[in-house]
């Protein structure tokens, strides 16, 4: 019986004869490798960090260097996202008990489907490779490896290996609690599997935000810029972007969890459309269409377009916030709550000059997306990245697409959405005509002579 399956990620592997999981395992089996907990508050994921010493021995992975010009930086740190996986498509994933960290803190957890977990890794890797180009400033971490373990291998071998790398259990009891929780659930539900997405972290220094802390103002602005890039370049919105899903280094920040991402190119459900209208008194489709013709380059500032850029930024952030709220309302089947990205919004829009903060976000968008002009040859152009993938220097797996079978509900939703937009446009036109008519009649009465 196969104990694991794997797909390749977006890092360069030094030894092309070695699989990506073998490279991860080589780092794990380093005698001085150390595993620490990062986060356990996500609904389905458990985040860990693996560090190996920076000695003369070059590790198996090579990542993006500090100048963003080539994949030649030795990777001494990996981030693991572990989840419980159900690959039985004919049923709903089973309910599991809450994670108990101590006597007072319990966290609800759920099982992911194999399809969703695979799609999460594929989306992250797709976004990494497509924002790595053109200037070496990706908005998320590279996927180094994607693996699925059956319960027997996970509970008898792999989890034990991970536990052996927690050097100081008394200092990091959360790591042991998370690993033991995974083991107990897999023993109780032995038809489940354990999935692991391994991500690179070339720069070892990280801030408290990676451990659920508070983001700085600059980190918030950079993260909002990355969210906007993700929306306008990929038509994706992550509706789980709280501070714990942003990892910060000394020089930048990265998005690290793509488990709850909505693809806006696909039809929305009736529930979503009605909830959006009820909550914001606007048509989702009308708001989305209004932003559809804007590209990332439209946020590049010049002397003439400053006010237009600021207005577009405000509209985009408001729309993303509204989708965040509505998707979470649909996802949890609860009433409206604050968006997951509320901390980012508070940082930028409360206190200080909002206008100046928005200008900074526009500058960051340009900084992260504009092609370099000072290099004779761009080592990270789209063509160069494509060639490295074809040559096997970067391992990649294709972004999985959903089946092309459109359900009747989706077709009805599209028709209803178009009707909503037409009705809203017509209502707006009629309202303007009535307003003009009233103003004309009033003026007429004022100008007519008294009897």
Order of alpha helices (4+ residues) and beta strands (2+ residues): beta-beta-alpha-beta-beta-beta-beta-beta-beta-beta-beta-alpha-beta-alpha-alpha-beta-alpha-beta-beta-beta-beta-alpha-alpha-alpha-alpha-alpha-alpha-alpha
